[in-house]
Amino acid sequence: MRRYTVWVVLLLVILTVGCALEDSPVTVKEKVPDIRVTATNIEKGFSLSEGAYASGTYTLTNYGDADGYATVSFKGDVSGTQTQQTILVRAQTSTTNNIRLDITTDDTRVVVRVINQRKA
């Protein structure tokens, strides 16, 4: 009789552990974009017909596991003149884009940064 009691207790322990494992929550890592400005080449210019402007290229790289949209801000450092673009960047890729921005002659540089990103 004692032998059967040990087997019954052992069986109950195994079943209890099995149930506990099935009910445990499973953590799933959500795929998200991780988009950053990785290169810029922007030059200032001036013409009588257009005034002061900045133009050039910038590169966005998505280090994340999901495609994403990045809202990129371009801002003159002194005047605060600003424009934005929203760009799709596929997961684990880079994209190079053009920009042209009206600035003032007081601006010494254009600040380029990602201000928002979301999953595509």
Disulfide bonds with the S-S distance in Angstrom:
none
